[in-house]
Amino acid sequence: MGNNTVSFSEALKYVYRKEPCRVLPNALWKTLIRIGDLDCSFELDGNEVTKLVAREEKRLFVFWKKNPGLDELSKKELERMDFMVIHDEYYRQLDGRLFSYTKSYFRIIHDNKETYNVELPAGFAFENVNIASEIEEVSELIGRCYEDIHPDVETVRSWMKHPVFEKDLWVWVIDRKKDTPVALGIAEIDKMIQEGSLEWIQVLPDYQGKGLGSAVVFELLNRLKSRVAFTTVSGEVGNKTNPERLYRKCGFYGNDIWWVLRK
């Protein structure tokens, strides 16, 4: 069993490239930037990685096994956790009644092999977000799309400091008649493993049902195509706007479900 952070990082990258949506609930870089603060370990069978664990006391952030079956010791170890983010194949083997908070998320993948003919409805146009002057507008539009999410300006500005930030992957849909943004797409690229990720796909409520959301997704996929090997996206299961349906319509696939659990 290895137990140093550098070796764990390499083991994680190795298995993530093979099945990203089963290994982590989020883009790889989001886990790599914090593993230095976690207790990380992995197991090998010869040169094959068979298990990964990253935790902080009774909080579990990475748990993956090549063989998804859990023995009794593993079940008890997981059920002792106060918080964890865990794949559905492990969650289904646990006693879910032990956790007072449970929320599930889908994570699906696109192979980026196709180029799409993107057509917006008449009266709408794509424009790149002006990173220097339109951060407040980005914050405002996202907030208008949710009842309980409203990233402030400083939070949005912090996204530009991510190592995966690419300014040409921040895209507006503009209502030409009103000369105002009505939809937004933000994607990122992890050049180390050639992963694209869709982070925000938002359409103002009054403009939903016009095909703007799928147009934004297709536009971002086209911009990502020559630069990544695959693109991932995640979202809340059961969300009333049903984003999973949109992404599957745009060519994403897979059946991976992740759970956030808290006692």
LOVOMI-965273 format. One record per residue (C-alpha): residue in three letters; x, y, z. Coordinates in steps of 0.05 Angstrom, whole numbers, plus 5000, padded with zeros to 4 digits. Example, Ala and Ser with C-alpha at 12.3 -4.5 7.8 and 13.67 -1.06 7.14 Angstrom:
LOVOMI-965273
ALA,5246,4910,5156
SER,5273,4979,5143
end
This chain:
LOVOMI-965273
MET,5000,5000,5000
GLY,5027,5069,4981
ASN,5015,5127,5026
ASN,5051,5188,4998
THR,5015,5244,4962
VAL,5056,5243,4898
SER,5046,5169,4888
PHE,4972,5175,4904
SER,4965,5230,4853
GLU,4994,5186,4798
ALA,4951,5127,4818
LEU,4889,5172,4817
LYS,4906,5200,4748
TYR,4918,5130,4722
VAL,4849,5103,4741
TYR,4813,5168,4727
ARG,4834,5168,4654
LYS,4802,5100,4646
GLU,4734,5115,4677
PRO,4729,5187,4701
CYS,4656,5188,4720
ARG,4663,5126,4764
VAL,4726,5148,4799
LEU,4708,5219,4820
PRO,4645,5261,4825
ASN,4681,5322,4795
ALA,4736,5342,4747
LEU,4803,5312,4767
TRP,4838,5378,4781
LYS,4788,5397,4835
THR,4811,5336,4876
LEU,4885,5342,4860
ILE,4890,5413,4887
ARG,4868,5391,4957
ILE,4897,5321,4967
GLY,4957,5351,5003
ASP,4910,5365,5061
LEU,4881,5294,5061
ASP,4902,5226,5087
CYS,4912,5189,5022
SER,4927,5116,5009
PHE,4923,5066,4952
GLU,4931,4992,4940
LEU,4965,4955,4883
ASP,4961,4885,4855
GLY,5026,4881,4816
ASN,5025,4945,4775
GLU,4949,4951,4776
VAL,4915,5001,4822
THR,4859,4966,4860
LYS,4838,5017,4913
LEU,4841,5091,4927
VAL,4821,5127,4991
ALA,4828,5201,5011
ARG,4798,5225,5076
GLU,4803,5277,5131
GLU,4788,5244,5197
LYS,4715,5222,5190
ARG,4704,5258,5124
LEU,4713,5217,5060
PHE,4728,5250,4993
VAL,4756,5194,4950
PHE,4736,5121,4952
TRP,4746,5076,4892
LYS,4756,5001,4884
LYS,4770,4962,4820
ASN,4722,4909,4848
PRO,4661,4948,4873
GLY,4641,4895,4924
LEU,4649,4915,4997
ASP,4669,4867,5052
GLU,4641,4876,5122
LEU,4703,4913,5146
SER,4698,4963,5089
LYS,4623,4974,5102
LYS,4635,4988,5175
GLU,4692,5035,5159
LEU,4648,5075,5111
GLU,4588,5076,5157
ARG,4631,5107,5211
MET,4642,5169,5168
ASP,4605,5233,5187
PHE,4609,5259,5115
MET,4625,5228,5048
VAL,4619,5235,4974
ILE,4611,5165,4946
HIS,4591,5129,4883
ASP,4523,5096,4880
GLU,4552,5026,4872
TYR,4581,5032,4943
TYR,4523,5072,4972
ARG,4475,5016,4954
GLN,4515,4969,4999
LEU,4510,5014,5059
ASP,4454,5028,5109
GLY,4429,5095,5083
ARG,4387,5105,5145
LEU,4451,5124,5182
PHE,4454,5190,5144
SER,4407,5248,5157
TYR,4426,5284,5093
THR,4429,5249,5026
LYS,4432,5282,4957
SER,4448,5249,4891
TYR,4482,5276,4829
PHE,4492,5248,4759
ARG,4559,5251,4724
ILE,4562,5236,4649
ILE,4613,5241,4593
HIS,4619,5262,4520
ASP,4671,5233,4472
ASN,4681,5299,4433
LYS,4685,5262,4367
GLU,4630,5301,4331
THR,4627,5372,4304
TYR,4558,5404,4311
ASN,4522,5452,4265
VAL,4499,5503,4317
GLU,4440,5546,4299
LEU,4410,5597,4346
PRO,4338,5622,4337
ALA,4330,5686,4297
GLY,4347,5747,4339
PHE,4400,5714,4382
ALA,4476,5711,4375
PHE,4537,5683,4411
GLU,4588,5731,4441
ASN,4648,5717,4484
VAL,4642,5743,4555
ASN,4685,5804,4565
ILE,4726,5779,4624
ALA,4751,5848,4641
SER,4683,5883,4646
GLU,4626,5833,4650
ILE,4639,5793,4714
GLU,4582,5827,4750
GLU,4534,5808,4694
VAL,4557,5736,4698
SER,4542,5735,4773
GLU,4474,5767,4762
LEU,4452,5720,4707
ILE,4470,5658,4746
GLY,4433,5684,4807
ARG,4370,5697,4766
CYS,4370,5624,4744
TYR,4367,5595,4814
GLU,4326,5603,4877
ASP,4384,5587,4924
ILE,4449,5598,4885
HIS,4479,5666,4872
PRO,4555,5669,4867
ASP,4580,5738,4883
VAL,4627,5778,4839
GLU,4689,5757,4877
THR,4670,5684,4872
VAL,4661,5690,4797
ARG,4727,5727,4791
SER,4761,5671,4829
TRP,4741,5622,4774
MET,4788,5660,4728
LYS,4846,5639,4773
HIS,4832,5565,4764
PRO,4889,5528,4727
VAL,4836,5504,4678
PHE,4809,5573,4660
GLU,4802,5590,4585
LYS,4771,5657,4568
ASP,4743,5634,4501
LEU,4701,5582,4539
TRP,4659,5636,4573
VAL,4602,5648,4524
TRP,4539,5691,4523
VAL,4476,5684,4482
ILE,4454,5755,4467
ASP,4382,5777,4454
ARG,4398,5825,4396
LYS,4333,5864,4402
LYS,4347,5881,4475
ASP,4423,5878,4468
THR,4427,5838,4533
PRO,4454,5770,4554
VAL,4400,5717,4565
ALA,4441,5653,4569
LEU,4511,5634,4591
GLY,4559,5576,4583
ILE,4625,5566,4621
ALA,4671,5508,4607
GLU,4742,5491,4630
ILE,4801,5450,4603
ASP,4849,5407,4643
LYS,4907,5404,4593
MET,4945,5353,4635
ILE,4895,5298,4619
GLN,4857,5332,4562
GLU,4791,5336,4600
GLY,4738,5387,4585
SER,4684,5402,4636
LEU,4619,5441,4630
GLU,4613,5482,4694
TRP,4554,5529,4681
ILE,4499,5525,4629
GLN,4446,5576,4647
VAL,4386,5604,4610
LEU,4342,5658,4640
PRO,4273,5631,4658
ASP,4236,5675,4607
TYR,4280,5647,4552
GLN,4277,5573,4567
GLY,4245,5526,4517
LYS,4275,5562,4457
GLY,4334,5516,4446
LEU,4385,5564,4476
GLY,4412,5514,4527
SER,4428,5460,4476
ALA,4458,5512,4430
VAL,4506,5535,4485
VAL,4525,5463,4500
PHE,4538,5447,4426
GLU,4578,5511,4418
LEU,4623,5495,4477
LEU,4632,5423,4453
ASN,4654,5450,4385
ARG,4704,5496,4419
LEU,4730,5438,4461
LYS,4733,5386,4406
SER,4805,5394,4381
ARG,4832,5408,4451
VAL,4806,5351,4495
ALA,4797,5275,4494
PHE,4731,5278,4531
THR,4684,5325,4567
THR,4646,5313,4632
VAL,4586,5347,4665
SER,4548,5335,4729
GLY,4483,5359,4760
GLU,4432,5346,4814
VAL,4387,5285,4803
GLY,4314,5306,4803
ASN,4327,5380,4790
LYS,4262,5410,4765
THR,4296,5438,4703
ASN,4321,5367,4686
PRO,4391,5387,4661
GLU,4408,5313,4651
ARG,4358,5309,4594
LEU,4390,5369,4560
TYR,4460,5339,4565
ARG,4439,5271,4540
LYS,4404,5305,4482
CYS,4471,5336,4466
GLY,4508,5269,4464
PHE,4530,5258,4536
TYR,4523,5187,4561
GLY,4535,5142,4622
ASN,4499,5119,4685
ASP,4543,5142,4742
ILE,4508,5170,4804
TRP,4543,5201,4863
TRP,4517,5214,4933
VAL,4533,5268,4984
LEU,4520,5238,5053
ARG,4521,5272,5121
LYS,4501,5247,5190
end
